Amino acid sequence: MTDQLIETHEDGVATLTMNRPEARNALTAEIQAGLAEAIPRLAADTSVRLVVLTGAGGAFCAGGDVKGFAAATSRAPSEGGDFNMEARIHGLRAGMEVCRWLHDMPKPTLAVIPGPAAGAGLSLALACDLRIAAEDAKLTTAFSKVGLAGDYGGTYFLTHLVGAAKARELYFTADVITGAEALKLGIVNRAVPREDLAQAAADWARYLAGLPTVAIGYMKRNLNAAEHGTLHEVLDTEAQNMVRTMMTEDHKTASAAFVQKTKPVFQGR
């Protein structure tokens, strides 16, 4: 890892901390490259039962570096710059794959939002399966304030969370909402007082990491299919994944524990 993205591991929980607190963890090429390397690797690591994404210094992520945008825009072709639109589109799209990985990886992902989450930073949080925020954390789509359309999958994730009309409102206006307001809208799953966030997030992460990871992975496939598939397609997917999970050690352990009236301990296999 780099100084701007810190990776830690504890009891099956891998935590990625964006570490640029002087800029509210705004995305740099270094952070983006770190996420692009780490997230697919953690997705494939069977010792990792949960991936947590968070930010240092009381912020989550302020999104893209607006100063960098301004510098790039100043190098326009009309001024003799070396701007290449297709290359820029390709590069941005490649970086955005981290959101697909967070959404699709076969284990739960959790965003811990201690403070500002804006633009692509908010999109990263939305890409995770679950979100916990400080009640006073500030969340905003931000893009319209700087004349941009939005990226990192935020329009997809927010539309599925709050519906088309509210997603449009939040994108068009770039209104700032608190973690407590985001909870009421269904954007975050839990909102707690700032002073309680670290412990509440750690407790939830520990619980999520103790779930039957293989079953959770297949459950995510079912839920993701349900976002856009027909009933026929979802029923097919559920049938396939139900039978697959019947063959896991976790299912056998849980079945025995049910008969014996004991609490199962899942191993993620």
C-alpha positions in Angstrom: 0.0 0.0 0.0 0.9 3.7 -0.3 0.9 6.5 2.3 -2.3 7.7 0.8 -4.1 4.3 1.1 -3.6 2.3 4.2 -4.5 -1.4 4.3 -5.0 -3.2 7.6 -6.2 -6.7 8.5 -7.8 -8.0 11.7 -10.0 -11.2 12.2 -11.0 -11.5 8.6 -11.7 -7.8 8.1 -9.6 -5.9 5.6 -9.8 -2.2 6.0 -8.8 0.3 3.3 -8.3 3.8 4.6 -8.0 6.7 2.2 -5.3 8.8 3.9 -5.1 12.4 2.6 -6.8 14.2 5.5 -5.4 17.6 4.5 -7.7 17.4 1.4 -10.5 15.5 3.0 -9.1 12.4 1.2 -9.8 13.7 -2.2 -9.0 11.2 -4.9 -5.5 11.3 -6.3 -3.9 9.1 -8.9 -2.1 7.3 -6.1 -5.3 6.6 -4.1 -7.1 5.5 -7.3 -4.2 3.1 -8.2 -4.2 1.7 -4.7 -7.9 1.0 -4.8 -7.6 -0.5 -8.2 -4.9 -2.9 -7.0 -6.3 -3.7 -3.6 -10.0 -4.3 -4.1 -9.8 -7.1 -6.7 -7.0 -8.7 -4.7 -9.1 -8.6 -1.5 -12.1 -9.9 -3.4 -10.1 -13.1 -4.3 -8.5 -13.5 -0.9 -10.4 -16.3 0.9 -9.0 -15.2 4.3 -10.8 -11.9 4.0 -14.5 -12.1 5.1 -15.3 -8.4 4.8 -13.9 -5.3 3.1 -14.2 -2.0 4.9 -13.7 1.3 3.1 -13.2 4.5 5.1 -11.2 7.7 5.3 -8.8 9.3 7.7 -9.0 12.5 9.6 -12.7 12.7 10.1 -13.6 12.6 6.4 -14.6 9.8 4.1 -13.7 11.2 0.6 -14.3 14.5 -1.0 -14.3 13.0 -4.5 -12.1 14.1 -7.4 -9.4 16.7 -7.2 -11.1 19.9 -8.6 -7.8 21.7 -8.9 -6.6 18.8 -11.0 -9.7 19.1 -13.2 -9.0 22.7 -13.7 -5.4 22.1 -14.7 -6.5 19.3 -17.1 -9.2 21.5 -18.7 -6.6 24.3 -19.2 -4.7 22.0 -21.6 -7.4 22.2 -24.3 -6.6 21.2 -27.9 -7.5 24.8 -29.1 -4.6 26.0 -27.0 -2.1 23.5 -28.3 -2.5 21.1 -25.5 -2.2 17.3 -25.7 -5.7 16.5 -24.6 -7.0 13.1 -25.9 -10.7 12.6 -25.2 -10.7 8.9 -25.9 -7.7 8.2 -23.7 -9.3 10.3 -20.9 -12.6 8.3 -21.2 -10.7 5.0 -21.2 -8.6 6.0 -18.2 -11.6 7.2 -16.2 -13.7 4.1 -17.0 -10.8 1.8 -16.0 -10.6 3.6 -12.6 -14.3 3.3 -12.1 -14.0 -0.6 -12.1 -13.4 -0.4 -8.3 -17.1 0.4 -7.8 -18.1 -2.7 -9.8 -15.7 -4.8 -7.6 -17.2 -3.3 -4.4 -20.7 -4.1 -5.6 -20.0 -7.6 -7.1 -17.3 -9.1 -5.0 -18.4 -12.4 -3.3 -18.2 -11.0 0.3 -19.8 -8.1 2.1 -18.4 -4.5 1.7 -19.0 -1.8 4.3 -18.4 1.9 4.0 -17.7 3.7 7.3 -18.4 7.4 6.8 -17.0 9.6 9.6 -17.4 12.9 7.7 -17.6 14.5 4.2 -18.5 12.1 1.3 -18.9 14.0 -1.9 -18.9 13.4 -5.7 -17.0 10.2 -6.5 -16.3 9.8 -2.8 -20.0 9.4 -2.2 -20.2 7.1 -5.2 -17.6 4.8 -3.6 -19.6 4.6 -0.4 -22.8 3.9 -2.4 -21.0 1.1 -4.3 -20.5 -0.8 -1.0 -23.2 -3.2 0.2 -23.7 -1.4 3.5 -23.0 2.0 4.9 -22.7 3.4 8.5 -22.2 7.1 9.0 -21.8 9.7 11.7 -25.1 11.5 12.2 -23.5 14.8 11.4 -21.4 13.6 8.4 -22.0 15.7 5.2 -23.0 13.8 2.1 -23.5 15.4 -1.4 -23.4 14.4 -5.0 -21.5 17.7 -5.6 -21.1 17.3 -9.4 -23.5 20.0 -10.5 -21.7 22.6 -8.4 -18.7 22.2 -10.6 -20.5 21.6 -13.9 -19.9 17.9 -14.2 -22.2 15.0 -15.0 -21.0 12.5 -12.4 -19.0 9.3 -12.3 -18.1 6.1 -10.3 -21.6 4.7 -10.6 -23.3 7.1 -8.3 -26.3 7.6 -10.6 -26.9 3.8 -10.7 -26.5 3.2 -7.0 -28.4 6.2 -5.8 -31.3 5.5 -8.2 -31.6 2.0 -6.8 -31.5 3.2 -3.2 -33.9 6.2 -3.3 -35.8 6.0 -6.6 -35.5 7.9 -9.8 -37.1 11.2 -8.7 -35.1 11.6 -5.5 -31.9 10.6 -7.2 -32.5 13.3 -9.8 -33.1 15.9 -7.1 -30.0 15.0 -5.2 -27.9 15.1 -8.4 -29.4 18.3 -9.9 -29.3 20.3 -6.7 -26.2 18.8 -5.1 -27.9 19.5 -1.8 -25.8 18.6 1.3 -27.5 16.1 3.6 -26.4 14.8 7.0 -25.8 11.2 7.9 -29.0 11.3 10.0 -31.0 12.5 6.9 -29.3 9.9 4.7 -30.6 7.2 7.1 -34.2 8.5 6.7 -33.8 8.4 2.9 -32.3 4.8 3.0 -28.9 6.0 1.6 -27.1 4.7 4.7 -28.1 1.7 6.8 -27.1 3.2 10.2 -26.2 6.6 11.6 -24.7 7.1 15.0 -23.3 9.9 17.0 -19.8 10.8 15.8 -18.2 9.7 19.1 -19.8 6.3 18.8 -18.9 5.6 15.2 -15.6 3.8 15.6 -17.0 1.3 18.1 -20.3 0.8 16.2 -18.5 0.3 12.9 -16.0 -2.2 14.5 -18.8 -4.1 16.1 -20.8 -4.3 12.9 -17.7 -5.3 10.9 -17.0 -8.1 13.4 -20.6 -9.4 13.0 -20.5 -9.2 9.2 -17.2 -11.0 9.1 -18.7 -13.8 11.1 -21.5 -14.5 8.6 -21.3 -17.5 6.2 -19.2 -15.8 3.6 -19.8 -18.2 0.7 -23.6 -17.9 1.2 -23.3 -14.1 1.4 -21.4 -14.1 -1.9 -24.2 -16.1 -3.7 -26.8 -14.0 -1.9 -25.2 -10.9 -3.5 -25.5 -12.5 -6.9 -29.2 -13.1 -6.3 -29.8 -9.5 -5.1 -27.7 -8.0 -8.0 -29.7 -10.1 -10.5 -32.9 -8.8 -8.9 -31.9 -5.2 -9.6 -32.4 -5.7 -13.4 -33.4 -9.2 -14.2 -36.8 -10.7 -14.9 -38.6 -12.9 -12.4 -37.7 -16.0 -14.5 -34.0 -15.0 -14.5 -34.0 -14.4 -10.8 -35.7 -17.7 -10.0 -33.1 -19.5 -12.2 -30.2 -17.7 -10.4 -31.7 -18.4 -6.9 -32.1 -22.2 -7.7 -28.5 -22.5 -8.9 -27.1 -20.6 -6.0 -29.3 -22.3 -3.4 -28.1 -25.7 -4.4 -24.4 -24.5 -4.5 -24.7 -23.2 -0.9 -26.2 -26.5 0.2 -22.9 -28.1 -0.5 -20.8 -25.8 1.7 -19.3 -26.6 5.0 -21.0 -23.6 6.6 -24.4 -25.0 5.7 -23.5 -28.4 7.1 -22.3 -26.7 10.3 -25.4 -24.6 10.6 -27.7 -27.6 10.0 -26.0 -29.6 12.8 -26.1 -26.6 15.1 -29.8 -26.1 14.4 -30.5 -29.7 15.4 -28.3 -29.5 18.5 -29.7 -26.0 19.4 -26.3 -24.4 19.5 -24.9 -21.4 17.8 -23.0 -22.1 14.5 -19.5 -20.8 13.9 -19.0 -20.1 10.2 -15.6 -20.6 8.6 -16.4 -19.1 5.2 -16.2 -22.3 3.2 
